[in-house]
Amino acid sequence: MEVLLLWVGFAVAVGFLAAKWQRSGFGWFFLACLISPLLAGIFLLIGGDVSDKSPRDETGNRITPDTHVHCPDCRELVRKDARKCKHCQAALVPQN
């Protein structure tokens, strides 16, 4: 009986952690009940936190309106200080 309570308790913990990380708390709770709270917790940790998945450029910096603009020719995002679009090679006027 105690093992069942521990199993469900750890499954609830996995569900709360999943909900905190913007994932389906009930789905992860259910998965933890089915397979194992330990395995579900490991899978959840491998998947990581998805709450901060904002777009980033090739250097790893966040893409924001303060740092990037749309190219007038191809409409791709380029840095504000770029002189040439890296996608279509159109000449740009750097914006500071």
C-alpha positions as CSV (number, residue, x, y, z in Angstrom):
1,M,0.0,0.0,0.0
2,E,2.8,2.4,0.8
3,V,4.5,1.7,-2.5
4,L,1.3,2.6,-4.3
5,L,1.1,5.9,-2.4
6,L,4.7,6.7,-3.2
7,W,4.2,5.8,-6.8
8,V,1.2,8.2,-7.1
9,G,3.0,10.9,-5.1
10,F,6.0,10.9,-7.3
11,A,3.7,10.8,-10.4
12,V,2.0,13.9,-9.0
13,A,5.4,15.6,-8.6
14,V,6.2,14.8,-12.2
15,G,2.9,16.3,-13.3
16,F,3.5,19.5,-11.3
17,L,7.0,19.8,-12.7
18,A,5.6,19.3,-16.2
19,A,2.9,21.9,-15.7
20,K,5.5,24.4,-14.4
21,W,7.5,23.8,-17.6
22,Q,4.5,24.6,-19.9
23,R,3.8,20.9,-20.7
24,S,0.7,18.9,-20.1
25,G,0.7,18.2,-16.3
26,F,-2.1,15.6,-16.5
27,G,-0.5,13.9,-19.5
28,W,2.8,13.5,-17.7
29,F,1.1,12.5,-14.5
30,F,-0.8,9.8,-16.4
31,L,2.5,8.7,-18.2
32,A,4.2,8.5,-14.8
33,C,1.4,6.3,-13.4
34,L,1.6,4.0,-16.4
35,I,5.3,3.4,-16.8
36,S,7.2,4.7,-13.8
37,P,7.6,8.1,-12.1
38,L,11.3,7.7,-12.3
39,L,11.3,7.0,-16.1
40,A,8.7,9.8,-16.7
41,G,10.8,12.2,-14.7
42,I,13.9,11.3,-16.7
43,F,12.1,11.8,-20.0
44,L,10.7,15.1,-18.7
45,L,14.2,16.3,-17.7
46,I,15.6,15.2,-21.1
47,G,12.9,17.2,-22.8
48,G,13.6,20.2,-20.8
49,D,11.8,23.4,-20.1
50,V,9.8,24.7,-23.1
51,S,8.5,27.9,-21.5
52,D,11.4,30.0,-22.9
53,K,11.6,28.9,-26.6
54,S,11.7,32.4,-28.1
55,P,13.3,32.6,-31.6
56,R,17.1,33.0,-31.6
57,D,19.5,34.0,-34.3
58,E,22.6,32.0,-35.4
59,T,24.7,33.3,-32.5
60,G,22.1,32.3,-29.9
61,N,20.8,35.8,-29.2
62,R,17.0,36.4,-28.9
63,I,15.3,37.9,-31.9
64,T,13.4,41.0,-30.8
65,P,12.1,44.1,-32.7
66,D,15.0,45.9,-30.9
67,T,17.6,43.8,-32.6
68,H,16.1,42.6,-35.9
69,V,14.1,44.0,-38.8
70,H,12.5,42.5,-41.9
71,C,14.4,42.8,-45.2
72,P,12.3,44.9,-47.6
73,D,13.0,42.5,-50.5
74,C,12.6,39.0,-49.1
75,R,10.9,39.8,-45.7
76,E,13.4,37.6,-43.8
77,L,14.6,38.8,-40.4
78,V,18.1,40.4,-40.4
79,R,20.0,42.3,-37.8
80,K,19.3,46.1,-37.6
81,D,22.9,46.9,-38.1
82,A,23.3,44.8,-41.3
83,R,24.4,46.4,-44.5
84,K,23.4,43.4,-46.7
85,C,20.6,40.8,-46.3
86,K,22.2,37.4,-45.7
87,H,19.3,35.7,-47.5
88,C,18.8,37.7,-50.7
89,Q,22.0,39.9,-50.7
90,A,19.9,43.1,-51.0
91,A,21.6,46.3,-49.8
92,L,20.2,47.6,-46.5
93,V,20.5,50.8,-44.6
94,P,21.7,50.0,-41.1
95,Q,19.3,51.2,-38.4
96,N,20.8,52.1,-35.0
